Amino acid sequence: MEWTPSSGRGSLVSYRLVHRSIGAPHAQVVPLTIAIVELDEGPRIYATVEGDLPTSSDHPVRVRFEARPKYDRFPVFTIDTAPTEQLRESPGEAADRGTECDAAWVRSSLRRCDLMARAGLLSTAEKTLVAFAVRWAPFGGSSGEELLVAFGTDRRRFLHLVAEALHPRRTDTRAVREHKRLLHQTLTRAWQVGHTN
């Protein structure tokens, strides 16, 4: 076991709202949200979540460091509601993790895909295509049968549709264009690795 740096970002796996008294036995009862957060790097941790909670779990969160009383030693996370701000971050970090197509890369790429869709940078159909390609990337792509069932198309046409979905738009910022370019390159390499035709 070793220490590993974390980006401080993750997603909610599960959460529960509890009411408990803070400090003395007869102190005021306050609501507290306890959650399991899966960090982008893979590990799951217990945490406190502040802010409005989403209606479903698997929602992006980010850590916020603050001094807490002795009785609450969980890290504090907040719901990440700024998808376009996250997309403005260095695309190089995605490139660093993007060549391996490991579990952390898949989670990070799916999160970025969700953020782009929420920001209106990918349509629902485009998000579905790209997310499917990302999920299958570690395996060299899916089988032809799977593509036929899921999308009614063959591998060549599917990869063309993914390329169209990730093609930069005039309205995309430079950072979004770079994210799309890197994701397209990684998916193209990954899907060609397992392909024998």
N, C-alpha and C positions, 0 to 999 in steps of 0.2 A: 504494500500500500504506500502511496506517495501523495504529496500535496500537488495539486494541479490548479493553475489559475482559471478563473471562471469569468465569463463576460457579464455575469449578473443577470442574465436573461433566461427565461424558461417559460413553461406553460403549466397551467393548473391541471393537476391530475384529478384531484378531489378536494372538496372543502366542506366545512361545517361551521355554522354560526352557533357559538356557545355564549351563555350569559354567566358571568362570574363576578364575584366581588373582588375588588382590587385592594390589597393591603389588609386592613383589619377585618375581623369576622363580620362586623355589622356595617361595613362600608357600602357605598353605592354599588349596585350591580350594573355592569356595563357589558354591551355586546362585544364579542371578540371573534374574528374569523380565523380559524386554524385550518391550514391547507397542507397538502402534499404538492410540492412543486418539482417538476422534472426540469432540471437545468439543461440548456442547449448542449452542454458537454456530456450529458448522459445521466449523472447521478440524480437521485430523488432525495429531497430534504423536506423536513417539516418547517413550516413558516407561518408567520402571521400575515394576513392580507388586509390592507387598508383601502378604503374607497368603495365605490359602487361595484358590486359583484355582477359578473355576466350571468346570463340565463343558462349558459352551458359551461362545462369545464373545457379544458384544452384551449384556454384563452391565453394570449401572451401576457407575461408579467415581467417586471424588472425590479431588481432589489433597490431599496432605498436605505442607506445606512443612517441610523440614528441611535442615540443613547437611549436605552430602555432600562426600566427598573429591574432589580435583581430577580423578581418573580417571573419575568418574561424574557427568556433568553433566545427566543426564535428570531431569525432574521426577518425583517419587514419587507414585504413586496407590495407593489402597487400594480393595478391593472394598467397595461400598456395601451393607451388610447390614441397614440400618435403614429399611425402607420407610415406616413410620408416622412416623418423625422427619422425613423429607423432606416428607411431606404436611402437617406442622404449620407449614412455612415459609410466608411471606407469599404468599397467593393473588394479591396485587396484581402480583407479578412475572409470573405466568402471564397475567394480564389485559393487562399492558403488551405482551407479545409475542403475545397471543392474537387480536388483531383482524386481523392481517395474513395468517395461515395460511401463513406462509413455511416453509421447510425447518426452521429452528430451532424454530418453534412445533410443527410436526409431530413432530419428535424429542422435544421436551419433553412434549408431550401423550401420546405413546405411552409414554414412560417413566412418567409419572404414572398412566396406565392400568395398566401392569404393576405398579406399586407398590400401587395400590388392590386389584388382584386378589390379589397376594401377601399383603396384609394382611386379606384376606377381605371387602373392601368392595365387590367386584364378583365375580359368578360367572364361570365360564369363558365361558358363552354371552354374558353381558353384555359382558365384555371383548372378545370377538370382534366384536360389533356396534359398540361404541364405537371400537375400533381401525380397523375398516373405514371408519366415518364420518370419522375423523380423517385417514386416508390419502387419502380422496377430497375432503376439504374445500377444498384449494387449487384444485381444478378445478370447484367449484360443485356437487359431488356426482357420483355415478356415474350411468350410464345405467340406464333401467328394465330393460333386458336383463341387465345385470350384476347388478342386485339380484335379479332373478328366478332367475338361475343360482346366485348365492351364498347367498341366503336364502329363495327361493321366495315372495317378496312384492313388492308395489309400493312406490313411493317414500313415499307417505303412511303406509302401515303401518310401513315401516322406520323412518321418523323418529319415529313413535309408540313403537316398541320402544326406540329410543335414548333417548327422553325417559324412559321407564319405568326403563331401566337407570341413568340418572343422577339419578333421583328420590332425594332424601335419605331415609335411613333413620333411625329413632329412635336407633340406636346410633352414627351418624356424629358425629364431633366437629364443632365449628363450622368449623374450617379445611377439613375434608373436604367439608362441605356447600357451602362457598364455592367450592372447586375444582370440584365437580360443577356448581354453578350457572353458573359462568363458562364451563366447557367446553360445557355445554348451550347457552348463549346464543351462543357463537361458532360452534358447529356449526349451529345453526338459521339464523343469518345466512348462513354460508358456503354451506349447501346450498340456500338460497332464491335466492342470487345467480345461479346458473347454471340455475335451473329456469324453464321457460316452459310453464305449463299453465293 
